[in-house]
Structure formats: C-alpha cells, structure tokens
Amino acid sequence: MRPLAPYADWMIASLTRRAGPLALGSLLALHDLSAQPSSRAASRVLAFVDVNVVSMTDTGARLHQTVLVRDDRIVAFGPLRSVRVPPDARRVAGGGTRWLIPGLVDMHAHVTTTEQLPLYVAHGVTTYLNLGDHGSHDMIALGRDAQALGPLAPNLLAALRLEGPGGNGLIVRTGDEARRAIAWGATQGYRFVKVYNNLTPEVFAVILAEAQRRHMGVVGHGVRAVGLLAGLRQGQAMVAHAEEYLYTEFRTNPTEARIDQVIADTRASGAWVLPNLVAYGAIARQWGRPKVVDSMLATPEAAWLSPVARINWQRNDYVTRTGSLDAKREFLVAFTGRLHRAGVPLLVGTDAPDIPGVVPGPSVHDELALLVHAGLTPLEALRAATINAGVFTGRFVEGPSFGVIAAGARADFVLLDASPLDDIGNARRVRGVAVRGQYLPREALDASLDSLRRLFAEETRRAAGLRARLAGGGAIGDTAALPRLEETLNNVAYEQLDAKRVTAANQLFALIVARFPLSSNAHESLCEGYVAAADTARAIASCRAALTVDPWNPDAQGVLAGLVPVARH
C-alpha cells in the first residue's frame, strides 16, 4: 500500500516513539502555549480586541471590533467598546491594524499522517476534508489521534472512497456491496461518500440512494459510465475537480453554446463545484518536463513534507507524458470564472500532497490566488474557502457552524497583518491562528514548522543509511532507531521493489510484518512483494491476512481480486 497510513490500533501509544522527542515533544509543548490563565476546570475565555473583522456574512469588513470566545464558541462580536472583556480573558491585541477572518478550509486533502497536520494550521487552515484515499478507512482513527496535538491539528472531515471494477481502492461491484460499505462508513463517522471513475450506473444509483437515506453527502469525480451532469441531476452534491468536465462533458472542443448549457445544467442541479485549479496547474507545469519536480522539491515549502510524500512526488508519472496541458489549464481557469458568475457555488480544495508541487497549507493560498485570477474578488475567493465550506458541510454534518465570525459559530480564526480584501496575498500574512478557541501566536506556528523540518530531515538521513547498506549488499541491520519505523521501512521496501530488487524488498516487507503483526497495511505490502516474486500462494495468504486484520483494506481487496478473481474474500 502506498502511501502508508499509520495504523489506528497503536498509533497514540507509539506516537512518541515514532515521532521522537524532536518532533512530538516540541509540538505538545506548543500545545501548552495555548493554555488559558484559568484552571482546566474553568472555561477558557479568549478576546480579540480592536481587530478589523471580515465575518463573511457582511459585504465588507467591520473595523475596530472585539470578538469574544468562550471555550470553542464565539459568544460576542461587536464594536470595540460595546463588548465587555472579562478580566480573566486571554487578550489578543489587534491595535486597529490587524484583520480577523474565519479559519480557512481545504475541502480536498489527502494528508494521512498526524505529523503533517500542524502544517495546515500554520497557514491558517483550520478544517480539512480528506476526500478519500486508498487507505481512507484510517481517517477516523487519525482524527482521534490528532486530539493529542490540540490546536495544532485542524478539524477533520472524511469521505469514504468507493470505486468500481478496474480501479484502485475500495471496490464495490454490486449494490449490496455498496450498501455494506456505506453502512460501515456511517458507523465509523464518515459523513461523505466519494464516488470514483469506474462505478457502474447501477451501483452509483444505489450509492446515491443509500447515502441519502443516511444523510451523507455524495461527492467526487464524474463517474464515466454515468456522465457528470447525469450524476449531478441524480443527486451528487459536489464535483471534486473542474477538470472532470473535460473527461465527461467536454471531451472535444466545446462550443460556447455547449459551455453555457453545461453551466446552466450544473446550476440547476444544485451541485457545488470545487475547481482545484492549483492541482491541475501543478500537473500542467510538470507534464512531460522531468526536471520540474526537482525544482518543486527544492522550494522552502517542500522542506515541510514528509519523506514519503517527497518520494511519492518523485515517483509520479506526469513527467513522462507527452504534449501540453497549458491550453486546458487556461480553459479551466476561465470556466471557473463563468461558473461563479452564473451562480454555481464554489469551494476551495487542493489535492495536497498527492499532486507533486501541491504542499498542504500553502496550496490553499495558491488556490485563492487562482480564483481571483479567474475573476472572483478577494472576498468572493475567501468565501469559497470559509462560509461556503461551512454551509455545504452543514447539510451533512451536525455540530456548530464554521467559516463565519458570528455568535454561536465555532471559534476558528486567522489573524492577519494586512487586509485580504485589498490583496488576496495578504491572507498569507498570518500573525496567529485559533482552532476551536485555542490561540497559537506566530512564534508557536513557526516553531511547529521548524519541528517538522528537523523531524523529516532526520528521518531522511536515517533512511538513507538503510538504503546505502542495502545498495552495498549489506544486511538490513538494526532498524529500531529509525523514526516512524513502519512508514520508513515500508517506503524503503517499495523503493527496492521499484528497482526490481525483489528479494531485498521482501526481506523488508517480512520484517515489517514481524514488527507490526496487527498492521493490515504491512500484510498487504508483503502480498504485493510476493506478487512481484510470482509467489502466488504466499501472496494470497498475505492478502487474506491483511483482510483478517482489516476487512475493509481496499488495496488488499484489489490485489486479492486480481489473484483470485472469482473468490469471495
């Protein structure tokens, strides 16, 4: 399985060992920075005093305001002298020059490891939707594990990804399989179902009906056998990429009349669109250009990526393609502007970090800039990343409203040094962030980023030593000191497999299984190693072991289906 997501059963117990004192100790110490003067038993009170507020419910800004927070909710918001601040409140001074906006939301993310979560918060992203990884069955556990990081972890939403025969991930071939998968997802806390390319029309219809019955939102791709617009008319609530229109409705150069009709049909369906221009733009930049990924990895932001994410960028095959996507990229930017002007509601999402060049956190700001380039005003772009996400999510998720600054809403904020209404680039000038009513100043955010850099640099160094031993024909040696052991070993093992060193890869996969016998991911990876070695019997046994630990492991299901296509697993 790639990338490897931490397995839920022991993650909290092993987090200190995996991350090491260099990272987790620093991050948890930063958590303590957000503690309030009052005791743990007493409520926390936080006041932003003399700030300029972009509430997202107004057409502009309100100057010289006070916003009062108790625990995780906004309790008062008004002119400076009209809101009484309790004496025990923690005060954050705005001085009349700083700007307060709701926390930003990334509605299309693929971060799967706890260590990367502070990267979102450090850039003002306080909520994200994992839009269905191959291993997205780990996402709910990740949300629980993230509680240890307090305000350094954003609020997590998760979609259960369902795919049809021939695809990757959790495969559902029949209506009954789809019902069982959604029933399981609902019990685990998933509030969204992501539909993917290869679903059959019959199964797609069952997914929509079952999700509606359970009050879950259906989001994702344009199912090829259904058609995007047909899927929206049937009830798909959100399109995860504007590029999906290219694959379903605009397979040839569309006429102006056709574009207008598609936009009108999209609006009539009531669906929302997440353009994800930043991801398509990153793909277009590297399409057929082998050196581009190296330059992407050399950026300062890439230093915050985990080693497994960096290697996944290097493994991508966009650089091997031919032709150019530049014209399609510009079409999608213009098409997004037309969707907006027609009244189709937009959301912000990035696909980070799965697409090379798209870093979790900073990429939200890149997407905001692209929306402004598409014709939205800075306020309209910010609304796509705040209130729109709150309204859309509120259709399917119970809880306090978010994405607005209003009494009763969840207290997620970004304090900025300058007005984002004058220049959307000012949304990058983050002075501090509040998550669920707990405030982290710039110093704490910078320290969290520095901890990530040091953690991942050390992990890269130690993994390089293991690679060097293997390349020289040496023994694996003692791996106990490797940080984030399972993920590191898994990553190096797949490198060996990619290099056709199957024996070395399988030695590592077997070591992972021995060290982590309750990891479904470990057994599934060993299954892939045995497939590469043409050892079908052991491959089947390993995949079945993976499914014994986790019956919903989608990669194990997919590999086993190829090995035993007519068997019931």
N, C-alpha and C positions, 0 to 999 in steps of 0.2 A: 504494500500500500504506500503511495506517495502523494502528498507529504504525510508523515506520520503524525497523528494527533495523539496527545497524551491520553493514556487510558484512565478512565474515571475512578476505578476502584481504589487505587492507592495514590492518586495524584497529590492530595493535600498532605498525606503522610510523608511523601517523598519529595515534596517541592523544595524544601531546604537543601536536601542532598543533591537534587538535580540542578537547581539554580546556583547553589553555593552561597556562602555568606557575602560574596562580592556583589551579587545581584539582589537576592531576595531580602537579605538583611538591610540593604540600603533602601529598597523600596518600602519595606514595612516601617522603617524609621521615618520615611517621608509621610507615610500614613499618619504617624503620630503628630506630624506637624499640623495636621488639620484638626487636632483635638480642641475642643472649646474650653474656656476657662471654667465652666460649670462642671459638676461631677457627672459621672457616667449615668447615674440615675436621673439626673435633671435633663430637661430638654435643651437642645442646642439652639442658640439664637445667633443669627448672623445678619449683619446690616451692611448693605452697600449704600454709602452716604455721598450725596452730591455727585451722582452719575447721570450721564445722558443715556436714556433708555430707548432702545429700538424693540418695542414689545411684540412686533409682528401683527398685532391687532389694529395698529394705527397706520395711517398713510405716511407717517414720517417718524420723527423722534420727539420725545419729551425731554426737555433739558432740566438739569438741576433737580433730580429726583432722588428719593430714598426707597430702597426695596428691602423689605424686612422678611426674614426667613426664620421659621421655627422648625427644627428637625429637618425634614426633607421637603417641606412645602413652603410656598410663598404665602405669607399671611397679610401683607400690606404693601401697597405700592402707590406713591403719590409725591406731590411736591415736597421739597426739602424740609420745610418747616411744618408740614401737616402730618408727618408720620413720626410718632414718638418712638425713640430707640431705647429699649430697656438698658439699665446701667451695666448688666452683666453680658450684654451682647458683644460678640466679636465684630469690630468695625473694620470695614474695608473702605478707605477713603478714595473718592474719585476726583476730588478737587475741582469739579466742574469741567474737567478736560477729558476724562476717560468715559468710555462708552460701554454699555452693558447690553449684550444680546443673548438670546437663548442659546443653550448648547447646540452645536451642530450635530447632524445625523447623517451617517453613511448607511444607506438602505441597500447596499450591495457589497458585502465584505466577505472575505474568506480567511480571516485570521483564525487559527485554531489552537494557539498556544498562549498560556497565561502570560508568559514573559513579554509578549508584544503588546499587551493591552494598554500599558501606560503611554505607548506611542500615540494612540488616539487622543487620550486626554491631554497630553502635552500640546496638541494642536487644536484644542477646543472642541473635539468630537466627543460628546458625552453619551451617545447612543449609537449602536450599530446593529444591523440585521445581517446575520450570517445567512447568505442566500443559498445554502445547500451545498456542502462539499460531499465528496465521495464518502468521507467519514463523518458526515454531519450528525450522525447519531451520537457523537460525543459532545455536541454543543451545549446541551442542557447541563451536563456534568461540568463543562467548562464554566458555565455561568455560576454554578455553585462554588467551584474552586476559586473563582475570581473574587469572591467576597473577602478573602484574606487580604486583598490589596486595597480594600476600601475605596476612597475616591480616585485612586489611580487606575481603576477599572471602569470602563463605561458600562451603561446599561445594555444588556444583551437581549436581542430578539433572534429567533432562529426559525428557519424554514426547512422542512423535510423534503429532500430532493427525490423525486420519483422519475424513473426513466424506463423506456421500453426496450424490447429485444434489440440487440446490436449496439447498444450504448454502454456507458460505464456508470457504475453507481448502483443504487438500489433498484433492481429491475422488477417491474410488475407486468406480468404477461396477461393477466385476466382481471376481471372486475373484482373477484373475490380476493385476489392478492392485493389489489389496491385498497380495498376496504380494510383488510387486516393491517396493512402498513399504516394507514391513516389512523385507525383505532389505536395502534401502538403509539404513534406520534402524539396523539391527543393526550394519552395518559402520561407521556413524558413532558408535556408542557409546550410542545410546538403549537404555534398559532398560525403558521403559514405552511402551505404546500407549494414546492417549486416544481412546475412541470417542465419536462425537457423534451428534446427534439423528437425522439423515436417512439413516443407513446402512440398506441393505436387510437383511432377515433372512439372505439367502444370503451376502452379503459379511460380515456380522457373524460368522457361523459360521466363515468362512474366517479372519478376523482372530484369533478365539479359538484356532483350531487352529494357525495359523502362529506366533502368539505363544507358545503352549505349547511348540511344537517348539523354539523358540529361547530358551525360558526367560525370556520377557519378560512383565511384568505388564500386564494389560488393566484400565484404569481409566477413569473419566469419567462421562458422562451416561447417563440411561436412554434407550436407542435406542427411538424411538417405535413403530416397526413391530414391535419385538420385545417390549417391555414390560420394565420394570426387573427385576422378580422373575424373569422367564424368563431374562433376561440373566445375573443372578447365579447362577441354577441351572446355566447353561451354562458358567460359569467366569469371568465378570467379577469381578475381585478387589476393586474398590473403587468406591464411589459418591462422586462429587465434590461433591455438594450434597445436603443433606437435602431441599431443595425439589424434587428430581427425583421424589420420591414423590408430590408434588402433581400433577405433569404426567402421571404414568403409573398410579399405583395409587389415588390419592385425588382423582380428577377431580371427584367430587361429595363432599358432606359425608359422611365415613366414620362408620360405627357403631363403637362400642367393640369389638365382636367383630371387625370388619374390621381395625381398627388392631392388635389383638392378633395376628391371623393374619399380617398383613404383617410384624410384628416377628419372630414365630416363624419365618417363612419366610426372612427375612433372616439370622437367626442360624443356621438350618440350612444355609444356602448356604455359610457360612464367609467371607462377604464382610465387608469393613471399610467403615465409613461416615465420611466427612469432612463434618460438618454445615454448615460455612461459614455459621454464623449471622450473623457480622459483615457479610458481603456482603449477605445478604437484608435484614438490618436497615437497612443504608445505603440500599438500593433503596427500602424501605418509607418511610423518612424523606423521600425526595425525590419520591416518586410523586405526580405532579400538583401539586407545590409548587415553582414556578420559582425562588423566592428561596433555597431551601435550599442549592443548590450554591455560591452566592456565600458563604454563611456557612461552608461546608466549606472553601472556598479561603482563607478569612480566618484559619483556625486556624494556630497556630505550626507544627504538623507539616507543613502543606501547603507551607511555605517550602522543604522538602527535596525537593519534587517537581520533576522536570524540566519545562521549559516545555511540551514535547509532551504530557506526562501531564496537566498543568493544562488545556491546551486540549481534550484528549480528554474531560476531565470536563465542560467547558462545552458540548461538542457532544452529550452524551448525550441520549437522548430520554425518559428516565424521567419527567422533569418535565412532559412533555406528556400523560401518561396520565391516565385518569380513574378514580375510585373510590379504594379504600383497601386496602392490604395488611396493615394492622395486625393484624387477626384471624389471618391466615395466619402472620404473624411469630410471634405468641404460640403458635400451634399448633405451629410447628416447634421452638420452644424446649422445649415440653412433650414433644413427640415425641422429641426428642434425649435428654431425661432418661429416657424409657421405653426407648429403645434401649439406653442404658447399663445400666439396671437389669436388662434382660433378658440381658445378657452380650454384646451386639454390640460389638466393639472399635471405638473411635473414634480419629480422627486430627484434627489441627489444620491448617486451611488458610484462606486469606483472600480469594483472587482479586485481591490487590493487584497493580498500581494500576489495574486495568481498571475497577473499580467506583468511581464518584465517592464520596469520603468514606472510602475504604479506603487508607491510606498504608502502604507497605512497612515492616515492622518494628513500629511501634506497634500495627498492627492485630492482630498475633499476641496481644498482651496484651489487646486488646479481646475477642478470641475466647475467651481463657482466662476472662475475667470472665463472658462469656455462658454458658460451660459450667458454671461454678459456679452461675450463676443457674438453669440447667436442672436442678440437683440434684447435680452432682458435687462432691466435696470438692476443696479446693485441690490435694491430692496427686494425686487422680484426673485433674484437669484437666491438671496438669503432665505426668503420664504420657502423656496423649494427644499432647502436644507434644514428647515426648522418646523414652522407651523404646518406645512403640507405633510411632512412625515408624521407629525402628531395626529393630524386629522385622519390620515389614511390608516395609521396603525390603530387608532381608537375604534375603528369599525370592527376590529377583530380581537383586540387585547383589552382586558379590563385593567383598571388602575387609573392613577391620576393623569391628567392631560400633561403634555410636554410640548416643547417647541414654541412656547409663548411665555411672556412675562405677564402674569395675571394672578390674582389671588386664587389659591387653591391648586395651582399648577405645580408640578414637580420642580424643585429648585435646582435646575441645571443651567449654568450661566457661563459666558465667556466675557471677561473684562478686557477691553481693547484700549490701546494707546491713542487711537485716532478713529475718526468716523468711517465706518464701512459704507455709508451711504454716499460719501464723496468719491471713494475709490474702493472697489471690492478687495483690492490688495491689502487694505488696512485690516481686513479680517484675519490676516496672518500675524498681526502685531499683538500677540496675546500677552497680556500682563498677568492674568491669573484665570483659573478655571474652578467652578464649583460643580460638584457632582453629588446629587442627592443631598444638597445642603451643606456639603463639606468643602471648604475652600482650600485650594493649593495656590500659593503665590508663584511668581515666575521662578524664584530660586529653587523651589521644590520641583517644579516641572523640569528645569534644566538638569537638576541632579538625577532625576529619573532617566532622562535621556543619556546622561553620562554613564549611569549604571548599565544601561542596555549596551552601549558601545563596548564597555570593558568586558561584560559577560560574553558577548558574542565574539569579541577578539580572542579571548582566552579559549573559548570553545573551538574556534577555528584553528588556533595554534595547536591544541592537543590532538584534534582530529587529524591535522596534517602530519603529526608524528606517527599516528597509526597508519596513515596512507603510505608514508615513507617506508615503514617496516614491511608492509605488505608488498610494495613495489620492489623492494630489495630481496624478496623471497623469505623474509624473516617471519618469526612466529607472531601471532596476534599480541601476545604478551599480556601484562596486567592492564585491564581496562577500567578498573574500579575508580580511578581518579578522573575519568572523563566526565565532564559536566553534562547534565541532561543525557544520561547514559544511553537509554533506549533509542532516543531520537538520533543521537550521534552515530551509534553503531549501525542503525538502520540506514542512515544516509550514506555512510561509507560502504556498506554492503551493496547498495544499489549502484554506487559508482563502480564497484568491482564487476557487478553484473553487466552494466552498460559497456564495460571494457572487455567483455567476453571472458573474464576470469571467473568462471562459474564456480570452480572448486573453492576459491577464496571467499567468494560471496556466500556460498552455502555454509562455510565454516562460521562466518559471522552471523548469518541468519539463525543457525543452530545455537550459537552462543546466546543470542537474544532470547530465543525460546527458553533456554535453560535458566537464564537470569529472570525472565518475566513470563512464567508459565501461564499466568492468568491474562495475558495480553492477547486478545483476538488478532490485533494487528501483527504481532510477532509470528503467530502461526500462519497467517495469510501470506506474509512476506516469504517465509520458508517455502510455502506452497509455490510461489512464483519462482523461487530458486530451483525447486525440483522440476518445474515445467521447463525451465531453461536447460536443465540437465537431462531432459527426456526421461525422467523417472516418474512415470505417470502414477504408479501405485502410491508412492510416498507423497506425491503432490495431492492426490485425492485425500489421503489420510490427514495431511496438514490442513487443507481447506476445511475438512469436516471438523477438525479440532478447533479451528477458528470459529466456526459456526456453533460449536458446542458452548464456547465461552460467550459469544455474542451472535445470536441467531439472525441479527439484522446487519451484520457486517456486509456492506454492499459489494466490496471488492472480492471477498471470499465467495459470495454468491455468484458473481460474474465469472470468476476463474473456474469455479466448480461446474458451472453450467456448460462451459466450453469443454471440460474434461468428460463430463457425464451428462450429455445434453438431454437425455430422456429421463434422468433420475429425478425424484423428488428429494429436495435437500432439507 
